[in-house]
Amino acid sequence: MSTPEAEPQQPPPTSPVGGRAVDDQFTRTARKDGRQVVTLRRLMLGNQFIVESDVYPVGTMRIDPVRPGPYVFGSRDEASTFIEETTLALEYLGCEIS
């Protein structure tokens, strides 16, 4: 898992009725040459599962991450599969996953 100082904190997504997403402690971080490039985290909001991503583009001086998504799934398994397939692709690209 990544360290808290490596991940900028952002407020969790909210639902249209005002609920807050709950972090269900499933996070994967990809590093390339020791540098963090992607963090994916799964959140739960009602009966939906949300995957948030922080992407640190390689080859730039950018400090703040790009935040594509969030990606919304109807089940925990679908969200987990998305994260696992994404991290597998990052492994093929030479990243270390934690």
N, C-alpha and C positions, 0 to 999 in steps of 0.2 A: 504494500500500500504506500501511497505517497505521504509525504510529511505535510502537516498543515501549513507550514510557511511556503511550500511550493504551490499551493492551490489558493488562488484568490477566493474569498468568500463572496457569495452572491445570495440574495434572498431566494428562497424556494418558490417555484411557481405557485400561483393561486388558481383556484377554480372560479367559475363565474359566480358561484354562490358564496365565495369568501373562504373556503377551506384552504389549508396550507398543505403542501406536499411534505411527506415524511421520508427522510433518508433511511433506506432500509439496509444500509451498510454494505452494499455491493458496488465496489469501485475498482476500476482497472486503470493503471497508468502506464503509458508507453514512453520509453526513453530511447534516444538514438545518440550514440557516442556520449552517454552520460547526461544528455540534455533532455528535459521533459518536452515531449512533443504533443501528447494527447492525454487527457484524463476523461474517462467516461464514468458517470455515476447513475445509479438507478434510484428513482424516487417513487413513492406510492402516493396516489391522490385518489381517495375513494376506491373505485373498482378499476382504476386505470394505473398503468405503470409508465413513468416518464424516464427517458434517458437524456441526461444533460451532457454536453461535451464542452471541454475547453481545449482549443487547438492552438498550439504555438508554432506558427509557420517556420520551417527550417530555412536558413539562409537569409533571415531578416534580423533587424535589430529590434523588432517589436517586443515589448515587454508584456503588454496586456494580451490576453488570449482572444482569439476569434471564438464566438460561441454560436456555431450552427445549431439548428434545432430550436426547441426541444423536440424529441421524437416520442410520440405517444403510442402505447400498446395496450391491448385489451387484457393481457395476462402477464404474470411474472415471467413465465417461460419464454414468451415472445421477446420481452425486453432483454432477458438474459442471453437468448440466442443472438440477438442483434449485437450485444456487447462482445460475446465470444467470437462471432464471425468477424467483427471489426478488428478485434485484437489479433486474431489469426492472420488477417491481411497485413497488419502492422508488423507481425513477426516475420512474414515473408519478405517484408521490406527492410529487415535488419534491426528492428526495434526489440528491446528487452521489455517484457511485460511484468508488472508487479501489481 
